[in-house]
């Protein structure tokens, strides 16, 4: 056995050990951020459904209460589409207060209504429950804006990728083109995994 072959055997063992532990770590992180992305999508869909259900339910109120409540819901929906979502794409959606003000106006008008019949009492109770669900889904969406990986986790991910690629440089391969190809394939695969983690890490960003 030549000196070069012995070095390659030692490096291969090190690469395998690093690859196993780094692969497990990155794999668990990838699963976690994928779940975060799926949860964010589900919360957004639930909030949209809650708005639609609430808009339909308040149609049972007498005028002018019905018209006032529906106007507030339309205003809130336009705010989400035209202001909240663009702000979320740059990571600032949680700092907007206009949506809270619109919902406060809706809530004040809703709580001021006094049912005069049993039917209105039943309807009012259902509308209050639907409104509470809307508030819950809205809060979950806003909280999801900050549900990204910590700086420590990103540091571990990038350091592990650098070490994995750096160790591959230590292999003794006579053909430099083959050596470069192997390193390029490893770097390309790690780049794809890191891209997937980056995209799914913050579901409303970008």
N, C-alpha and C positions, 0 to 999 in steps of 0.2 A: 504493500500500500504506500502510495506516495504521500508526501506532506500535504499537497493540495487536496487529495481525497479525504485525508483525515480531518482537515479543516472543514470541508463541506459536510462531513458527518456531524461534527460538533455543532455547526451552524444550523443544520437541519433540525436537530433536536431542540435548539433554542427557538427556532422559527415555529415549530409545531406547538411548543408550550405557550409561546406568546399568542399564536393564532387561536388556540383553544380558548384561553381566558378572554382574549379580546373579542373573539367571535361571540361567546356567550354574553358578554357585557353589552355589546352593540345590538345583539339580537333581542335581548330583553328591553333595551331602550327603544328599539324600533317597534316592538309590539306595544309598548306603553304609549308612544306618540301616535301610533295608528288608532289606539283606543281613544285617545284624546281627540283626534280628528273626527272619529265617528260620533263621539259624544257631542262635540260642538255642532255637527250637522243635525243631530237629532234634536238638540235644544232649540236651534233656529227653526226647525220645522214645527216643533211643538208651540213655539211662541207665535208663529204665523197662524197655526190652527186655532190657538186661543183667541187671537184677535178676530178671526172669522166667526167663531162661535159666539163671542161676546157681542159682536156687531149684529148678529142674527137675533140673539136673545133680547137685546134692548129694543128691538122692533116691537115688542109687546107692550111697551110703556105708552101712555097717552102723550099726545103732543101738548106742549112743546118740549117735554122732557126727552122724548124719543129723539127728536131732531138735534137737541143740544148734545146728547150723549154720543150719537152717531157722528156728529161733526167733530167731537174731540177724538174719537177713534180714528177717523179719517186723517186728522191732523197728525196723530201719533204715527200712523202708518207711513204717511209721506215723510215725516221726520226720519224714520228708520231707513227708508229707501234712499233718500236724497242726502242725508247728513250722517246718520249713525254708521251705515255700512262703509261709505268712503273713509270716514275717520278710523274705523276698525282696520281697514287695509293698511293704514300707516301706524297702527298701534295706539291710537288716541281715543277710541270710542268710549272708553270708560269715564272720560272726563267731561262729556257733554251733559249739560243740565236741562236742556230744553225738553227732552223727553219726560223727565221727572215732573216738570212744571205742567205739561199737558195732562199727565196722568193725575196729578194733584187736582187739577180743575175738574177732570172727569169724576174723580172720587168725591169731591165736595158736592157736586150736583147729584151724584148717585145716592150718597148718604142723606141728602136733604129730602129725598122722595119718601113720602109716607103712603103706603098702600091703603086703599080704601075698601078693597074686596078680598075674599079668600084667594081668588085667582091672581090678583096683583101681589099678594103676600107670597104665594108660592113662586111666582116669577121673580120677585125681588130677591128671594133667597137663592135661586139658581144663578141670577146675575151676579150676586155677591161672590158666590163660589167660583164662577167663571173669571171674575175680575181678579180674585186671589191667585188663581192658576196663572193668569197672565203675568202678574207681578213676580211669581216664582220663576217662570221661565225666562223672564227678562233679567232677573238677578243672576240666574245661572249663565245666561249668555254673556253678561258683563264680566262675571268672574272668570269665564273661559278665556277672556282676552289676555289674562296674565298667567295662564296655565302652561307656560313654557318650561323648558329645561333650565336648570340653574347654570350659572357661570362655571361652577365646579364640575358639573357633568360635562359641559362642552369642553372644558379643559382636558378632562380625562379622555374624551372621544378623540380630540385632535392630537393629543400626545400619544395615544395608543396607535393612531394611524401613522404618525411620523416614525414611531419606533418600528412598527411592522414593515414599513417600506425601507427604513434605514438598514435593518438587519439583512434584508434581501440584497443589499449592495455588497455584503461581505462574502457572498458566495464566490467561489473561484470557478469561473466558466471561461474557457479559452476563446469562445466566439463572443465578442462584445455585442454583436447584434442580437444574438439569442439572449444574452444577459439583459440587455435593454428591453427586449420584448417581454421577458418574464416580469421584470419590474414594472413595466407599463401596464401589463394585464392586472397585476396586483393593485397598482395605484388606481386603475380604472374601476375595478370592482369596488374598492373602498370608497371611491368618489360617488358611485351610484348609491351605495348604502347611506352615505352621509347626506346626499341630496334628498333621498327619501325621508330621512329623519328631519332635515331642515324644513321640507315642505309641510310635513304633517305635525311639526312641533307646535305651531301656533295656527289653529284652524282658520281664524278670521283675518290673518295677517297676509299681506301680499296680494 
